[in-house]
Amino acid sequence: MTELTLQLPDELAERIGRSGRWAPAILGLSLDGYGTRAAAVANEIIAFLSTNPSPASVLGYHVSEAAQDRLRRLLALNAAGLSNQEEQTELEELERIEHLIVLLKAQVAAEASPEH
């Protein structure tokens, strides 16, 4: 992992500090530049991680029912061959977001394991 030193306005530094160990994930989601409705899901996750949740809360986290419904719709359209380019892009963005959540949960689970 690379250590990075930045000069930030005090208010921003305080906000980042409050997010604790989740700051790298928040920054990653913020910088990914989602161009579809997937941005709302990224913002939902950023808001959750900004509360500096416990590892147990991260392990139990699920996006909102509305986000899950949208994903199910996109998957159904894709499976039926009916999705347009924007929907395809949104699905790809949601897959990137899901991958990040899976990695976070795996990291938390590994840290909680007895061998760690």
Secondary structure, 3 states (H helix, E strand, C coil): CCCCCCCCCHHHHHHHHHCHHHHHHHHHHHHCCCCCCHHHHHHHHHHHHCCCCCHHHHHCCCCCHHHHHHHHHHHHHHHCCCCCHHHHHHHHHHHHHHHHHHHHHHHHHHHHCCCC
